[in-house]
Amino acid sequence: MSDYYTGLLVFTCVNIIVTAGLYLLIGGTGLVSFGQAGFLAIGAYTSGLLTTRLNWPFPLGLTGAIVFSMLVGVAIGYPTLKLRREYFALATMGVGEAIRALISALPNFTGGSVGLPGIPQKTTAWVVLLLTVVSIVLVRNYLKSKFGRNALAIKTDELAAKAIAVNVFAQKQIIFAITCGLSGLAGALLAHYITYIDPSMFDWNRSAELVTIVFVGGLGSLTGGVTAAIGVALLPEVLRFANEARFLVYSLVVLLVIIYRPGGLFGNYELSWQSLARIWRKLTGGARKEGAA
């Protein structure tokens, strides 16, 4: 695989991993985080510093990025998850910008606005594909578990969930920690592919783009989120012939989806092995009929 296609695959998978975590948060509890770029930065800088300054191996760097991102998520979630949904969204926006500002304010440790160079290039196509599949399976299985059903109850009616003895705060805290951990993993994979990171890569626009992916794909569909993440990563490349106009076309496509499909492209539809089998039977059955004719 050429460097161009490997890079495209890595950036697409990074989007998918973060989107899977955000889908768990938004689709599971109804909470929206506009600060996930900050946790991307935490994962990227944690793994980058561990591997460059302490010479940790790549797997331990990834593990450190996930664990530290989850710990920061728990620390931030303790006060913010007690807020109402709209205030939580505003709080996470501030947190994301605060993380970026803190990284810029520590030049002796993080490199500041100059950035952190020399990160070993360890992210390969197979590594990022494997971890992307693991992330999707983790989110899917969590939502189908008892904890996931409790989370969906919280999203539907928080007071009713409390009435049936669901620990609402603990459920939110766990899901937010998982979301932050997946963002940290994605950030670490990105850092170990491009080998250089700086705070400008993790601004609010990045957070807004990630939330947009979930809304475009469908709040009730992990399949939609994954599909939208792939589309958002590939669409600018498909429109590269349009030069600067491609960003306008990309924005227009997103706007049309929001207007005409407010529930997202997939709504609540979830692709499963059974649905894939039905599609395969229809395709192969149609091919056999054409052959017989």
C-alpha angles and dihedrals in degrees: 000000000000122000090251095057092040090054091048090050093049094049091046093050092047088056091048094051093050091043091052089054093046091048089055090053100040099033094039103044106008092242119135122208119201093180104069092114086067090058090046085057092048091053093045095048095041094054092038093053094043093053098040103036101029098027093232115170118257097256091053090047090055091047091050090050092052095045096045092046090052092048091051088047090054092048093049094039094055094074100023100049089064089065126091116267098261092047091048089055091051092046093053090049089057092045092053092052091044091055090051091048091049091052090051091049094058104064094156091055108029101019091252118226090342090069137222114287132181099050108159113252103237104139110105132178093257094047094050093044092051094049091046091055091046090051093050092047091048093053094043094049093045092055091048092050128085089265091053092051089051089051092052089051089055091051092050098045122347095193092051090049090054089049091059091051099260111156095230098185094047091050092050091047093052094047093046090050091051090048091052092046092054090048089051090051091051092049092050092050090050093049092050091052103046092033093212131071136177134177094256089070091066104050129138092270089065091052091049091050091053093050090047090056091058093047093047093049094047132271092238098046130074087185089057092049092051092046092049091048090054091047094049090051095046103036096074089051092049089050094044090112087067092063111200092356090070091079089055091049091047091052091047092053091051091048093051091051091051092049100043100028104034090166090057130257094291100027105191096335115127123194113229138174089259093054091046089051091051091050090048092050091050092049095045092041091052091048091051092050091051090049092050091049 
